[in-house]
Amino acid sequence: MIIWKLADILKAHGIQSPSQLKRELEEKLGVSISRQALTKLIENEPQELRLETAQLLCDFLGLPLENFLLITPEKREKSSQELIRPYKAKRTPKIHTMTNPMDFF
């Protein structure tokens, strides 16, 4: 399950719109992210999130990522154990060693 709480965190920080967030990112961090990209991040749960963008948001908000993004395991039809094939070691041939070379004759 993915829980995306960026909009709530921004509101708690007094950010009311993507345009305001854009301005404040430029002023505080000197970076520019398009208003359209910020709108998608605020209004929707992102399908992808670049680590660089996540780092910028963390720097701007002064918060770790888990404050606005939480990812927990979901129940699947097959468990992860069933999806992983067990490792089977290949049998290695036995190597006979001679302690005395005269044993060969």
Secondary structure as the mmCIF struct_conf table of DSSP 4:
data_model
#
loop_
_struct_conf.conf_type_id
_struct_conf.id
_struct_conf.beg_label_comp_id
_struct_conf.beg_label_asym_id
_struct_conf.beg_label_seq_id
_struct_conf.end_label_comp_id
_struct_conf.end_label_asym_id
_struct_conf.end_label_seq_id
STRN STRN1 ILE A 2 TRP A 4
HELX_RH_AL_P HELX_RH_AL_P1 LEU A 6 ALA A 12
TURN_TY1_P TURN_TY1_P1 HIS A 13 GLY A 14
BEND BEND1 SER A 17 SER A 17
HELX_RH_AL_P HELX_RH_AL_P2 PRO A 18 LEU A 29
HELX_RH_AL_P HELX_RH_AL_P3 ARG A 35 GLU A 43
BEND BEND2 ASN A 44 ASN A 44
BEND BEND3 GLN A 47 GLN A 47
HELX_RH_AL_P HELX_RH_AL_P4 LEU A 51 LEU A 61
TURN_TY1_P TURN_TY1_P2 GLY A 62 GLY A 62
BEND BEND4 LEU A 63 LEU A 63
HELX_RH_3T_P HELX_RH_3T_P1 LEU A 65 ASN A 67
TURN_TY1_P TURN_TY1_P3 PHE A 68 PHE A 68
STRN STRN2 LEU A 69 ILE A 71
BEND BEND5 GLU A 77 LYS A 78
HELX_RH_AL_P HELX_RH_AL_P5 SER A 80 LEU A 83
BEND BEND6 ILE A 84 ILE A 84
HELX_LH_PP_P HELX_LH_PP_P1 ARG A 85 TYR A 87
HELX_LH_PP_P HELX_LH_PP_P2 ALA A 89 LYS A 94
BEND BEND7 THR A 99 ASN A 100
HELX_RH_3T_P HELX_RH_3T_P2 PRO A 101 PHE A 104
#
